[in-house]
Amino acid sequence: MIRGIVKSSLEVFAFLCLVVLKLLQPLVRFRLLVVGFHRFGHLALEPEVYLSRPKTSDRRVIDLWSLGKAGNRANEYLASQWSSVVNTQPSWLVGALQRAGRRLPPLALENPKLSIHGPDNALDKSTPHLKFSDAEHQQGREQLMKMGLDPYKPIVCLIVRDASHYQSRGEKESAGYSFLNFDISSFEETAFALAGLGYQVMRMGAGTEKPFAVDAPGIFDYAKSEYRSEFLDVYIAGTCTFAISTQTGPDAVCLAFRRPVYYVDVTRFSQFFFGTQIAFWNPAQIHLSGKRLSLKQILDSPVFWLKDPDDFLRHGVEVVRSTPSELAEMSVAFAKLAADGFRGSDEWRMQNESAFSILELGMGERGRLTFGLPTAPLNPLFAKRHAGWFLE
């Protein structure tokens, strides 16, 4: 009974709020912004992309943000950082205003859809909205030293998706997720090769992953370590030299802080970051009806826009991934490109221009509205070896 009274009172309060906000509309416009708070990457990047987009009107606007309920967020430290940047409101209030607006549409407030992508190439045209304080930098450096790492030497984040997160919760992913998951052992050669170049390699994760069976100086399985914390999850990803990723949570934190990310063996193109030049990539080899597809053929097929991993199975897609040696070689090539300030060769720049043209034409208006202009470069070694068939 008490719960029903509270719910009814809240609905009445929300309706009254909407009436007042509607009356104020000639002077100021209010919007509701609800972040995908339960997913690490979305909590990091949705506000960043939105805030980085160019303003389209001089009219005064007040955004009311919801970052979810405490305890339900993917990372409480990250949520607290955003709370100091945006106008955060209690989730119960924003939710009540949304529900009241749905029941009485003429009073509903604008509720822009947030995305980790965006049509304005926002990450390429802005600086990060989140920053670490001097005290946080000191805290982060001290923690890195406790792990046996040198905070003043370059660090590479190794971000590898597997099925362990859902398994740890007693859940099971569908068969289609085999297209997205990787075995961390495939990156052992990569870790050794990068360590040989003087990089410190930090295997990132939530702690439920399969252990990274590498015991060598400069290679650290942070995901399985006692030092893991919500602060360090963000600090390491936000200050690394670059990351190597298979498209999962922490890499979005890297992008939010404008740290370059090399994405290996991209399969789910619809979820990739084509609209930013700090996302580098190579595709997995996609086969359909026994035929290996070029980039143009991928765009001309249903494969490019597939989102549900099980749809890859329904369409009969087969994927050939890079071997561990190829992953290591391409990661080294990327590391050398980064050390060179991402200048690259004239041939590589021409190959990228070709890829951008194919993507822009093939994605059409849908692509422009989703990603903006394609600016994500190919891995230079992949382009050198495979441009002949991939960009044909």
N, C-alpha and C positions, 0 to 999 in steps of 0.2 A: 504493500500500500504506500509506504513512504517513498519507495523507488518510483512509483507511478506519479506521485505528487511532484517529486523533484523533476522528473522528465517533462511533465506538463508545464511546470513553472519555467523550465529552461526553454521550451518551445515558445511560450508567450514572450519571454525575454528576447529571444532571437528575432521574433517577428517585429517587436518594438524597435530593436536595433536596426533592422532593415528599413523600417519606415523612416527613422531619423537619418540614416545614411543616404536614403533616396532623396530626402528633402535637401540634403547638403550637396547633392550632385552638381548643381550649377556652379558651386564654388570649388569643390574637390571631389575627385572620383576615387572610390575604394575598390580594391581588388583582393581576392583571396588566392593565396599561393600555397599549395600543399606539396611538400617535398616527399619523395619516395624514401622515407626515413629508415625503413627496415632493411635497405640494401646499401652496403658501404659505398659502392661506386656512385649510386644515385644521390646519396646524402652529400657526397663530396662535390659532384659535378653539376647537378641540376641548378643549385643556386648560382654557381660560378658562371655557367653558360647564360643564364637569364640576366644576371647583373652585367655581364660583359657585352650584351647586345646593345647596339646604338639606340638611343632614345628617339622615339618617333613623334613625340608631341611635347609642347611646352606647357600643356595644361597640367595643373597640379594633380598628382596621383599619390595616394597612400596605399602601400601594399601591406596586407596583413598576412604574415607568414605562419605556417604551422610546420613544426619539425617533429611532430608526433609526441607520444607520451614518453616520459622518462622511463627507462627500463626496456622499452620496445625498440629503441633506436639501435642501428648497427654499430654506432660508435658515439658514446656520450661526450668524449672530448671534442670530436668534430662538431657535434651539435652545439656544444657550448661556444665554440669559436664562431659559428655562424650566428649565434644569438647576439654576439657583440657587433655584428655587421648589418643584419637585417632586423626589421620590426617584427619580432617574434611574438605571437599571441598564444594563449593556452589552446591546446588541440581541441578541447571540449567546446570552446567558443567558436573556433573556425568551423568545426564539424556541425555545430548547431546552426550556424548561419548558412552553411551549405544546404542542410536538410530543409530549413525554412524556405530557402530560395527555390528548392525543387518543388515544394508544396504550393508556393505562390510565385510563379515565374516572373511576373512583372516587377517584383521587388528583388529578384536575384542579383547578386553582385557578380561582376565579371570574375571568371575563374580560369585564368590562362593555364594551358597545359604545359607543364615543365618537361624538359627533355635533357638528356646528356649529349644530344647532338645540337641541332639548331641551324637555321638557314643563313646565318650572317657571318660564318667563319669567325665567330666571336673570339675564340681563344687565340687566333692569329693577330687580332687587332687590339688586344688589351693586356693588362698586367694582372697578376693574381690579386684577388680581394682578401685572401687570407694571408697572414704573415705570422711568423714566429717571433716572440719577444726575445730580447737578449737573455732573459732568465731561462726561457725554454730552450734556446740554443745551447746554453751552458748545461742544462739538464740532459739534453739529448747527447751532447758530446761525452758527458760523464758516463752515461749508460753504454755508449758504444765502446768506450775504453774498458768497461767492466766485462764486455764480451770478448775482449782481446783484439779489438779493431782500432784502427787509427782514424779518428773523425776528420783528419785533415788530408787524408788520401782518398782518391775516388772510390765511390761505392756504387755497385750495380745491384739493382733489385731484380731478383729472379721470381717471377709471378706465374705459377703454373696451376691451372685449374684441374681438380679431380673430383671424384664423387664422394669424398670423405665427409663434406659438410652435412649433407643430407643423411648419410649413413649414421653419423654421430647422433642424429636426432631420431633414429629408428625409422627413417623414411628411405625410399628407394627411387632413384631417378629412372625415367623411362629409357628404353633402348636407344632412342635418338640422341641422348646426351653423350654417347660414345663419339659423336662427331665433334664434341666440344672439349671433352676431357683428355688429359695427357698423363703419361706416367713420368714422374719426376726423374726416374733413372735415365730417361732419354736426354737429360740435360747435364749429365755428369761431365761429358767431354766439353760442353760449353763452359761449365764452371772452371774446369782446369785450364782451358784455353784463355779465359779472361783473367784468371789469377796469374797466368804466365805473362800477361801484358802489364801486370802491376795493379789490376783492379781488385778490390775486395768484393766478394759476391755474397749477397744476403738473400737467402731463400725466404720469401715472405709467405704469410698465410695465417690462418685463424687458430692453428694448433691441433686441428683434427686430421691433418694430412698425413699421408705416408711419410716416414722419415726420409730425409735426403742422405743416403748412405755414402757421404763423402767426408773423409776426415783429413783435412789438409789446411795448412796455414792460409788465411785470407778467405776461406769459404766457411760460411756460418749458417746453420739451419735455424734462423731466427724463429720460424713458425713453431718449432718444437722446443724452444728454449724457455727457461724460467724467467727470462727478461721481458717476455711479451707483455705489452700493455697497450691500452687504447691510444695513449699519447704517442708511444713509439711507432705504432702502426701508421700513424699519420706523419710523424716527424721523419722517419726513414724514407718513406715514399715521397715526401715533399722536399727532401734535400739531396736525394741521390743524384749521381752524375747522369744516369739514364736507367731505364728499366727494360727488361726483356720479358714479354708477357704473352699469354695465350688467351687474352680477352677475359679478364675477370676482375672484380672489385678494386683491389689496390691500384691497378694501373690508372683508374680514373682519378685517384688522388694525385698521382704523378702529373697528369694532364692539368688538373686544377692549379697546381703549383708551377706549371709550365716546364716540367721535366720531360725530356724526350722519351718516347717509348717505342721500342721495336717489337711489333706484333708478328709472331711466327705462325706460319701455316694457317692463315685466315680462311675459315670455311663459311661462317655465318656473316655474309657481307652486309646484311640489313642492319646489323648491330655495330658495324665498324665505324671508325672516326675519320671518314673521308674528308671532312671539312676542316681539318687542321694540319698544318705542316710539321707539327711535332709528333705526329703518329706515323711511323715508318712501318713497312709491312712486306711480307711475301705471302702469296696464296698457297694453300694446299693445292695439290693437283686434283681437280674435279673431273670425274668421269661420269658420263651419262650415256646409257645404252652402249657401253663399251668404248666410248670415244672420249678422249681427253679434250676438255673445253678450253678455248682461248678466252681472254677477258671479254671480248665482244660476244662470243657465244654464250658465256655465262650471263651476260646482260640480256641477251635475246631469249634466254630460257627462263623457266620459273625459279631457277636456283638462286638468283641474286637477291630476291626479296623474301626468301623463306626466313621465318622467325622461329616457329615452333620446331625444335630439333627433330621431332618425329616426322615432320614433313620431308626431311631428307630421305628417310626410309620409304615413305609413301611414293616419292618421285623416283625411286630407284637410283639415288645418287651414290656413287662410290668415291672414296677419298683416299688419295695416296699422300702420306705425309713425308716430310724430310727425314732422312736418316739422322741418327745422333751426330755422325760426322758432319753432315751437311748443316745441321743446326749450329754446330760449333764454328764451322767455317763462315757461315753467314753472320753469326754474332760477332766474330772477330772483325769481319769486314765492316760491320756497323760501328764497332768500337773505334776503328781507325777513321771512319768517316766523322764520328763525333769529335775525335781528337783533332781533326783537320778543320773543325768549325763548320762541318756539314757543307763544305764547298763542293766536293766531288768533281768528277770529270765532266767535260763537255758532253761526252757520249751519254753519261748517266742522266744529265739534265735533259737531254733530248728524249731519252727513253721515258722519263717522267712526264714530259709534255705530251708525248704520245698516249701514255696511260690516262692522263687527265682528259685529253680530248675524247678518247673512247668512253670514259666514264661519264663525262658531261653529256655527250650525245645519247648514250645508252640509258642513263638514268632519267633524262628528260626533266619535266617540271616536278615530278615526284621527288627526284633526287635533289633538285635545287631547294625545295621546301623542307626536305629532311636534313640534308648535310650542308647546303650551300655549295659553292664551287669546290670541286675536288682539288685538294692541295697536299694530300698525304703521299709522300714519296715511297717508291719501292726500295727494298734492300738493294744496295749496289751490286752485290755479288749475284743475287738472284737475277737481277736485270741483265747482267753481263752474260750469264749462262743460259737464260731462258727467254729473253726478249723475242727471239726468233719465232717461237710458237705462241707465247702468251700474248704478245702485242700484235699478232698478225691481223 
